Amino acid sequence: MDPTRRVWGLLSSMDRLQGTTGLIEAAELIAETAQNLGMNVVTHYYSYDGEETVMGMTMPMGWEVKHGICELKAPQGSEVLSSTEEHLLAVVPYSPAGDVEGVLVCPNEDWSNVNGKIAFTSEEPLVALYKASNEGAIGVLWYQDRDVDVYTYRGLFLLKSHIEELKAIPVMQVKPSIAKRLKKCLRNSELQVHLSVDSLFKVERMPVVEARIDTGSQRNIVLTAHYCHVGPGSDDNASGSAGLIHVAQKLLKNKPTGINVIFLWVPEHYGTVQWLEKDAQMPIEANINLDMIAASQILSGSVINLNHDPWALLHPVDAYLWYYLSRLCENGQNMLKMREEEYGLGSDHAPFTLKGIPGVMPITWPDTYYHSSGDYLDKTDWNVFETITEAVASTIKALDQPQPHIVQGWAQHFYGKQLAENPSGADVLAYFLNKRLSTNIENTWQPTTKPEPFKAVMPMQSRAIETFLRARSFKEKQPALDVLLAQTIILSRFMGMADIEAVLKAESGSFDENVYEDAVKTFLEPENS
């Protein structure tokens, strides 16, 4: 059987949540497949111990769930509302164990009405658990309103400190249709609900699979894909994980001669920061991250997005991926929708960029079935998958045998787009295009302040409850604040704060300067502190 389709199908049949034995089984499947292709493979093992902090991220605890059920007990007899027999997501991932029965209530604003009861809420699960614990609730029944009737994947990712500080109460989920019915019933009567979760926390291994195509060169490009997810996760991210296998197959037919290709399958974010800090012992020229590369443009309402580098890290990889994706999408047999997007976080290219390594991401977005129990193979499109993987393989070949006309063509395209949409910011972009891609665009802006580097951390990603709540309050005041802080870390290697703010305004538009400056003081630390 074709290795790509085999990996994609088998991963889609597995629950591979971070910190579970299913994740380890998935890593073994990937490592075996990569080895069978003839690549040099090593699996690095880190730890889900709930304590170690790497690049500002504390590793969650390992977790296993055996069973979970939510039952309506009164007023009309027993009825199963959700159960792990239907889908694992009936239990909110990383829920503590517990067996409770009580009155179901919608929390009021300060949650003062939940003592001794089960809170029924769409609040972010970790915040809901925190509030429920503080106010004496005995359990949480969570839901998310969405356009399709599916369970939603939103994990607690509990740390050891959470387990020590919060009450161990079960957190379960019902689908939107059930939630709608419960809300209607609660207007007229009191509901009695039973929650039962059989789960445990433990220290568990965290596998990162690394495979290589070596050429003996000093140049290295790293391709990443996170393979973790609750099942099926066919687009997110069995598609990207299979995509690395598919790109490897393409490159092995005609190997690069002047650049090494490192394929990295990671538990999202946590495995990436571990590998970067502990095992990335080589210079890395750029990262291409494959996350969700196959959503159907018809069934999922998706578009192929190319998330570019921030201006300060622009690299030929931005140009090549744009060129090959554009050409393939416009092919008469494809006619796929594609758009360019500015730098963002949210996946495994982010830690690379925070370390000063260019990182780009082709992704299919939006996706109706994102983070849901409905993310099956039937919502994916092989044609989209093939288009993105072919563009990635062609990009690596172009990095191996440079095509300067493509780079210069994209630079002019990117500058022209900025000039039309944001003339004042175009002058700042021209500085970075000249510096990063050797263009010769006339510009007047230059940085005038000395670098004051900040530590490379994943900004506002700490799940320690006090920091998590503080970050949440900051984000409510300024959208995309985490991206502004990430940009600040990246730019701080090249210039001081006055210039950084000027670049951020040019690249990202206006923002609340007071909130931003408070966030810098609150969440970022100087590199040498």
N, C-alpha and C positions, 0 to 999 in steps of 0.2 A: 504493500500500500504506500502511496505517496507520503513521505514523512511530514510534509506541511499539513495535509488534510488529517493525518492521523493525530498529530499533536493538537491541532485545533479541535477536533472532535472529542478526544479524550479529556482535554482540559475542560471542555464544556460540560462534561459529565461528572466533574469532581467539585466538591466543596473544598476550596483551598484558601480559607481565611488565614490571615496572618496569625501566627502563634499556635496553629493547629497541626495535627499529624497529617491532615490532608495536604497541607502546603509542602511538607517534606516529600510526600509521594509524588506531587506534581513536579518538584525539583528533580527527583530521580528520573522521571519520564523525560524531562527536557535534557538532562545531562546525557542519558543513554542515547537519545536521538542525535544530539550534536556530535557525540563520539562516533556514532555509526556513519556520520557524514565524513568523518576523517579529520575533524578538527581537534586541536589540543584542548582538553577540557579539565577544569578544576572546579570543585565546589567548595566555596568558603562558608564556614559556619560561624555565625555570630549568635547572640542570645536574646530571646524575649524574657528579660528578667524583671521588668517593671522599674528598673533603677538607673541603668547606664544612660548617660546623656551624651549625644554626639551631634555636633552642629546645631545645638539648641533643642534637639528632639530627644525626649526620654523614651526609651524603648517600652512598649506596653508589655503586660504580662501575657504569657501563653495561656490558652483557654481551650476547653473542650465542652461541648454540650451533648448530652445523651438524649434528652427529651424535653419537650415543653408543650403545655396545653393551656388554652384560655377558654373558660366555660362560663356561659351565662346561667346562673342558678335560679334567679328569681327576677320578676314575679311569675314567669310562665314555665317553670320546670327547666331541666337541664338542656343546654344547647352548646355544642362546640363552636366557638367563634374563630379560633385559629389553632393550628397545631403544627409541630415539626413533622408530622406525618404527611402534611400537605407541602410544606416548604420550611427549610431551616430558618428562614427569616421570620417565622412566627415568633421566635425568640430574638430580641434585639441583640446583635452580636456583642459578646463580652458581658452579658447580663450575669449578675450573681445568681446563685441558686436560691430557691425559696418556694414555699408552698403556703399560699395565703388565700383567704376568702374574706370579702368585705364589700361595702357599699362603693359603687363607682361614682366619682364626682369630677366635674370639670373644675379645675382650680380657679379661684378668683385671682385678682391681680397680685396679691402678696402670698398666695398659696396657703393662707391661714385656715382654709376650710378642709384640708386634706388629712388632718391628724386621725390616725386609725383607719383611714380609708384608702382606696385605690385611685390614684390620679389618672384621669383620662385626658391626654394632651397631645398636641402636635409640636410642642416646644422641642428644641434641639435635645436629643436624648441625654447627653452628658449633663446639660443644664437641668433637665427635668429630674434626673437622678439626684443631682445636688440639692435642688429645691425640695424634692420629696423627702430626702433624707433629713434635711434640716427641719422640716415642718411635721415630721412624724408620720408620713404616709407609709403604708405597709407594702405597696407595690405601685408600678406604673404600667398603664396600658397606653401605648403610643400609636399614632397613626400619622400619615402624611397625605394630604389632599393632592391628587394628581389626576391627569386626564385619562389614565388607564387604570384598571382595577388590578393592581399588583401590590406585592409587598415591596417595601423600599429598603435598600441596604444603607443603613446609617449606624456605624459601630460606635460603641462607647470607648474602646481602646483604653481600658483602665490601667493605671499605673499602680505600683505597690502602695504609693501614698494614698490613692483613692480607696484601695481596699482597707487600709488602716483607718482612714478618716470618715468614710461614708458608711451608712448602714447597708448591710447586704440585703437588698430587697430586689425581687425579680422585676425585669423590664421586658414586657412582651408587646407584640404588635398585632393590629388587625388591618385588613385591607380597607381602602377608601369606602367601598360600598357598605361594609359592616360598620365603619365609623359613622357614616351618614345615618344609618338606621339607629345606632346607639344614641347619637345626639338627639334625634327626633324623640326617641323613647324617654330620654332623661327630662324632657320638658314636661312630661305628664306623670311619670312614676319613678320610684326608687328601684335601682337595679343592683342586684347582688352578683358579684363576679368572683370566679375562682381562677387564680393563676398558679401554675406549677412549673418550675424550671429546675431541671437536674443538670447542673454544670459544675465545673471546677476550674480554678486558676492554678497554673504551674509554671515553672521555668521550662522553656522549650527552645529547641534549636531554630536558628534563622538561616536558611540556605540561600546563598547567592551563587548562581551558576555562571561561570566565565568560560567562554570558548574563544579560540583565536585562529585567525588566518595570519600566519607570520610571513613576512618578506625579508626580515633582517634589517628593515629600515628603522630610523629613529622617530619616524612619524607614526602617530597612532590616532585612529578615530574610534570612538566607542559608540556602539549602538545599544540602546537600552529598551527593555520592555518589562513592565511589572506583570508577573504571572499570578499574583495573589488575587482572590476575589471569592465571594460566595458563589456557588453554582447557580445558573449555568455560566453567567459572565462571558457569553460567546463573543460579544464585541469588546467588552471591558473585563479582562483584557486578554482573553484567549486569542483574539485576532492579532494583537501586537506580538504576543509570544510566538505564535505560529509564523508571524511576519518575519521575525528574525531568522527562523529556520529557512523560510522561502528566500530571503535575501542571501543567506549563506549558500544555498543551492545555486543561485544565479552566479555568485562570485567565484565559487569553486570550479565552475566550468571554464572560467578564464580569469585566473587569479591576478589580483593587483601585484605590481612589481616594486612599488616605491612607498607603500603605506600599509601598515599593519591594521587589521580590522579586529576589534575586540567586541564580542557579542556578550551582553550582560543581561541575564534574567534575574529580576530583583523583586523582593517584597517592597511594595511601593513606598518610596521615601526612606523608610527605616533601613532597608537593605542598601539603598544607594548611598546614604551618608556614611554607613559603616564601611562600605567598600572604598569610597573616596578617601576616607580618613586613614584606613588601615592597610589597604592592599593595592591602591592605585600608585604603584611605584614607578610609573613611566610618565613621560610628558604626554599630555593629551591635547591634540590639536582642536578637536571639536566633538560634540555629542549630537547624535540624532536619536530622538526618543519616539518610539512607536507605541502609542496608547490610543486604543479605539480607532482602528483603521479600516473598518468594514461595514459600518452601519448603512443600511439601505436608504438611498435618497428618497425612495417612494414610501416605504413602510415606516421609516423612523424620522422622516422630515429632515434628513441630514444633508450637510454640505462638507466637502473636503476643505478644511482650514489649514493654512500653513502659518503656524505661530513662529514669528521671526525672533531673532536675537534682539536684545536691547541695543540701542545705537552704539553704545560703548564697546560692544563685543561683536559687531558685524563681521562676517567671515564669508569667504566664497561659498560655504555650504548653504547660506541663505539664497545666493544667486542660483546655484545649480538646482536646488530643490524647486525653487519657483519656476525655473525654465522647463525642467522635465515634467513637473506636475502639470503646468499650463499646457504643454504640447500634448501630453497624453490625455488630459481631460477634454481638449478640443478635438481630439481625433473623432472622425465621423462615426466610428463604431461605439464610442463612449458617450460623448456629449454630457459629461458630468459637470456639476456645479462646483466651483472652487472659488475661494476668496483668501486674501492675505489678512493676517491679524497681527497686532502688535504683541510685544512680549507679555507673557503672563506666567503665573505659577501653576500649581495644581497637578503637576506630574514630575517625572523623574529627570527631566532636563533642568529643573530649577536648581538642585544642589550643584550641578556642574557650573551653571552661570554664576552662582554665588561664590564659587572658587575661582572665578575669572576665566572659565572655559566656555567658549561659545556653545550654545545648546539650542537646537530648533526642534519643532514638533509638528509633523503632519498628523491631523486628527479629524475624525468625522464627528461633526457637531453642528447643531444640537442633535439629541437622540431621545426620542420619546420614551425609550425603554431603559434609559441610563439608570444605573444603580438600582435595578429592580429584578424581581423574580421572573420577569418576562423577557430577559435579555438572552433569547435563544438563537440558535444558528439560522432559523428561518427569517430572522429580522436582518440578516447580514447579506452582503452582496459580494460575490467573488470578483466581479469586475472592478469594484472600488478597491478591494484588497490588492488585486493584481496591479492596478494603476499606481497605488502608493508604493508598494514594494519594488516595482520596476523603476520608479522615479528615485528611490533610495539607492538601489544598486547602480543606476546610471550616475548618481551624484558621487558615489564613492569612486567610480571609474574616472570621473572628471577631476576629482581631488588627486587621484593617482597620476593622471595625465592632464594637467591644468588646461582650461579653456578660457583664457583671459577675455575674449570677446563676449562670452556669456556673462562674466562678472561685471564688465564695464556696462553692458547693455542693461543688466538688472539695476545697477547703481543709478543709471540715468532714469530708468523707469521709477525707481523708488523716490529719487529726488524730485522728479517731475510731479509725482502724485502728492508729495508733501508741499511742494510749491503751490499747487492748485488749492489744496485744502487748508494749509496753514503757512502762509508766506513768511511770517516772523520766525516760525520754527525751522524753516528750510535752511536758514543760514547756519544754525547749530548742527543740523543733520549733515550739511556739506562738510563741516569740520571733521566729523567722524567718518564719512565716506572717503575723504581724502586720506585720513590717517589709517583707516582699517583696510580699504580696498584700493588704495593708490590711484584714486581718481584725481582729476585736476579741475574741480569745480570752484569757481570763485566764491570766496567767503570772507567775512570780516570777524566772526566770533572766534575767540580763543580763550581757553581757561587761564585765569590769572592767579589762582590760589594753589598752595601746595597740598599734596595728598595728605589726608588724615584717615588712614584705613580703619574700618570697623571689622570686627570679627565676622567670619563667614558663618552665619547661622540661618536656619530657616525661619524667617521673621514671623512672629505672632503664631507660631505653630505649637508652642508648648501646651500640653494638655494638663499640666498642674492646675488645679481648679482655680486658684486665685489669679494666676496669669491668664488662664483661658477666659475667665469672666471679664478681666480687665481688657483683654484684646477685643472681646466681643463689644464692649461699650465703645471702644475707639472706632471699630469698624462701622458702628451705627452712625457715627458722626461724619466719617469720611469713607465712602466706598473705595474699594481697591487700594486701601491703605497698605496692605501687605505687599502689593506690587511696588508701591512707591518706596517702601523700606528696602525691599530687595534691590531696586535700582540704586538706592543710596549706598548700600553695601558695595555694589559693583563699581559705581562711580568713585567711591572714596579712595580707590587705588590710584586714581588718575588726577584728582583735584579736591579742593576743599569745599566746605558747605555752601559758600556763596555761589560758586559755579555749579554745584550739584543742583541747587534749587532752580537755577536758570535752565539747566538741561531738562529737569523734570517738567517744568512748565512748557518747554518747547516740545517735548516728546509726548507728554501725557495730558496736557491742557491744564487749566486752572484747578486748584485744590485749596482746601482750608489750611493755610500756612500755620496757624496756631496749633491745630490738631496734629498736623504733620510734625512740627518741631517738638511738641510734647511726646509724640510717639517715638521719635528718634531718641530722646532722653530716656524714655521708659523701657524700650525694647532692644536698643542697640548698645554695644559696648566697644570702646576702642580696642584695636587689635592687640596692643601691648599691655592692657590692663590686667 
